[in-house]
Amino acid sequence: MSCDAERTAREYDAMAVEYAADNAGGAYNAFYERPATISLLGDMQGCRVLDAGCGSGELTAWLVDHGAIVTAFDVSPGMTDLARQRAGGRANVFVADLSQPLWFAGTGEFDVVVASLVMHYLRDWRAPFAEFRRILAPRGVVVFSTHHPTMDWRLSSPDDYFATKQVTDNWSKGGREFEVTFWRRPLTAMCHAIAAAGFIIERLVEPEPSPELAERDPEAYQLIRTEPRFLFFRLRSRATAEQGPVS
């Protein structure tokens, strides 16, 4: 396991229960990130889906509820246990490191790879994107979300937007404080890694928060509208895109 993976597993194991509770109904996940990710997925009925970095399994459960055949993994054993409980035996859930080869996945095995708020925990995006390219079926897609580079720039690298930089932040969950470490990078670096793996960006989205959030949490709603937190991508292989749309 890589150093990044060991650190992330340790940090998320420490706050697994608190994070899961916040993720289930919190402003940034339930009313912003998750709806935006789902909007990029399309019809999941019968799709073979890899949920990479599944966390506590909120998206995993949504996928199986909507007919997907799901394999899910996370680097944190604590989060994986919660995801397994939430999926209720309807998904294959286990511990794995996204920065390493995906030993469990055959070439062309999946129709969709979804990676919700996980890529920013990795310093190097080239290896995981290459693995995504390998395990996807010819017409497969990748949907992923990550920290918005302008948010990270203002908070942690105001002197150099173009730096790829490791950052440790403090999160408040369940009345406790937890350290969380991730990597910030500019949009250019993201696009270079995507292109190097043979993908094109089919859609790049800066979503608005769900209107319901305006009533539930006006402060969070206004913050998201003025300072976007996340960026969303839908990718397709360059070779497939050049063949034209599916008939």
ZIWOSUL-V487120 format. One record per residue. N is the residue number from 1. RES is the residue in three letters. OMEGA is omega in radians with two decimals (999 if undefined). NEAR is the number of other ideal C-beta (glycine too) atoms within 8 Angstrom. Layout:
# ZIWOSUL-V487120
N:RES:OMEGA:NEAR
N:RES:OMEGA:NEAR
This chain:
# ZIWOSUL-V487120
1:MET:-3.11:7
2:SER:3.10:8
3:CYS:3.09:5
4:ASP:-3.10:11
5:ALA:3.13:13
6:GLU:3.14:9
7:ARG:-3.12:9
8:THR:3.11:12
9:ALA:-3.13:12
10:ARG:-3.10:8
11:GLU:-3.12:12
12:TYR:3.01:15
13:ASP:-3.08:11
14:ALA:-3.07:7
15:MET:-3.00:13
16:ALA:-3.08:14
17:VAL:-3.13:9
18:GLU:3.14:11
19:TYR:-3.12:13
20:ALA:3.13:12
21:ALA:3.13:10
22:ASP:-3.11:11
23:ASN:-3.06:12
24:ALA:-3.06:10
25:GLY:-3.07:6
26:GLY:-3.07:9
27:ALA:-2.98:13
28:TYR:3.14:10
29:ASN:-3.01:12
30:ALA:-3.04:11
31:PHE:-3.11:14
32:TYR:-3.03:16
33:GLU:-3.04:12
34:ARG:3.09:12
35:PRO:3.14:11
36:ALA:3.09:13
37:THR:-3.12:14
38:ILE:-3.12:9
39:SER:-3.14:8
40:LEU:-3.03:11
41:LEU:-3.07:9
42:GLY:-3.10:4
43:ASP:-3.09:4
44:MET:-3.06:12
45:GLN:3.11:7
46:GLY:-3.12:6
47:CYS:3.03:11
48:ARG:-2.97:11
49:VAL:2.96:15
50:LEU:3.08:14
51:ASP:-3.03:15
52:ALA:-3.05:13
53:GLY:-2.96:14
54:CYS:-3.13:16
55:GLY:-3.08:17
56:SER:2.92:13
57:GLY:3.10:17
58:GLU:3.13:13
59:LEU:3.08:14
60:THR:-3.14:16
61:ALA:3.11:11
62:TRP:-3.12:10
63:LEU:-3.13:14
64:VAL:3.07:12
65:ASP:-3.11:6
66:HIS:2.92:8
67:GLY:-3.14:8
68:ALA:3.01:13
69:ILE:-2.83:7
70:VAL:2.86:14
71:THR:-3.07:14
72:ALA:3.08:16
73:PHE:3.07:15
74:ASP:-3.14:13
75:VAL:-3.10:14
76:SER:3.08:13
77:PRO:3.13:8
78:GLY:3.12:10
79:MET:3.13:17
80:THR:3.08:14
81:ASP:3.13:9
82:LEU:3.11:13
83:ALA:3.13:17
84:ARG:3.10:10
85:GLN:-3.10:8
86:ARG:3.13:11
87:ALA:3.05:15
88:GLY:3.11:6
89:GLY:-3.10:4
90:ARG:3.11:6
91:ALA:3.06:15
92:ASN:-3.01:6
93:VAL:-3.13:13
94:PHE:-3.13:8
95:VAL:3.06:8
96:ALA:-3.07:11
97:ASP:-3.10:8
98:LEU:3.14:14
99:SER:-3.13:10
100:GLN:3.08:11
101:PRO:-3.12:5
102:LEU:-2.99:11
103:TRP:-3.05:6
104:PHE:-2.98:7
105:ALA:3.09:11
106:GLY:3.11:5
107:THR:3.11:5
108:GLY:-3.00:9
109:GLU:-2.99:8
110:PHE:3.05:14
111:ASP:-3.09:10
112:VAL:2.89:15
113:VAL:3.07:15
114:VAL:-3.11:15
115:ALA:-3.03:12
116:SER:3.08:14
117:LEU:3.12:11
118:VAL:-2.99:12
119:MET:-3.10:11
120:HIS:3.03:12
121:TYR:-3.10:11
122:LEU:3.08:12
123:ARG:-3.06:6
124:ASP:3.11:7
125:TRP:-3.02:11
126:ARG:-3.10:9
127:ALA:3.13:10
128:PRO:3.10:13
129:PHE:3.08:14
130:ALA:3.09:9
131:GLU:3.07:11
132:PHE:-3.14:13
133:ARG:-3.11:11
134:ARG:-2.99:9
135:ILE:-3.12:14
136:LEU:2.95:14
137:ALA:-3.06:9
138:PRO:-3.13:8
139:ARG:-3.07:8
140:GLY:-3.13:13
141:VAL:2.99:12
142:VAL:3.01:16
143:VAL:3.12:15
144:PHE:3.06:13
145:SER:3.14:13
146:THR:3.08:11
147:HIS:3.07:12
148:HIS:-3.04:11
149:PRO:3.13:13
150:THR:3.06:8
151:MET:-3.13:11
152:ASP:-3.14:14
153:TRP:-3.12:12
154:ARG:-3.03:8
155:LEU:-2.93:7
156:SER:3.14:10
157:SER:-3.05:11
158:PRO:-3.12:5
159:ASP:-3.10:3
160:ASP:3.13:6
161:TYR:-3.00:8
162:PHE:-3.13:5
163:ALA:2.88:9
164:THR:-2.85:8
165:LYS:3.06:10
166:GLN:-3.05:7
167:VAL:2.99:12
168:THR:-3.10:7
169:ASP:3.05:10
170:ASN:3.14:8
171:TRP:3.04:9
172:SER:3.14:7
173:LYS:3.10:11
174:GLY:3.13:8
175:GLY:3.12:4
176:ARG:3.13:8
177:GLU:-3.13:6
178:PHE:3.02:12
179:GLU:3.09:9
180:VAL:-3.07:9
181:THR:-3.13:11
182:PHE:3.12:10
183:TRP:3.01:12
184:ARG:3.14:14
185:ARG:3.13:11
186:PRO:3.11:11
187:LEU:3.13:7
188:THR:3.13:7
189:ALA:3.08:10
190:MET:-3.10:14
191:CYS:3.10:9
192:HIS:-3.14:8
193:ALA:3.11:11
194:ILE:-3.12:14
195:ALA:-3.12:9
196:ALA:3.14:8
197:ALA:3.10:11
198:GLY:3.10:8
199:PHE:2.88:14
200:ILE:3.10:10
201:ILE:3.11:10
202:GLU:3.07:8
203:ARG:3.03:8
204:LEU:-2.93:7
205:VAL:2.91:11
206:GLU:-2.97:7
207:PRO:2.95:10
208:GLU:3.07:5
209:PRO:3.09:13
210:SER:3.14:8
211:PRO:-3.14:5
212:GLU:-3.11:7
213:LEU:3.14:14
214:ALA:3.10:8
215:GLU:-3.09:5
216:ARG:-3.07:8
217:ASP:-3.08:8
218:PRO:-3.12:7
219:GLU:3.12:6
220:ALA:3.12:12
221:TYR:-3.12:13
222:GLN:3.12:8
223:LEU:-3.13:9
224:ILE:-3.11:15
225:ARG:-3.12:7
226:THR:3.13:5
227:GLU:-3.09:7
228:PRO:-3.06:9
229:ARG:-3.01:11
230:PHE:3.10:14
231:LEU:-3.00:14
232:PHE:-3.11:15
233:PHE:2.89:15
234:ARG:-3.04:12
235:LEU:3.01:13
236:ARG:-3.12:13
237:SER:-3.13:13
238:ARG:-3.11:9
239:ALA:3.13:8
240:THR:-3.13:9
241:ALA:-3.14:9
242:GLU:3.10:6
243:GLN:3.13:5
244:GLY:-3.09:3
245:PRO:3.08:3
246:VAL:-3.11:3
247:SER:999:2
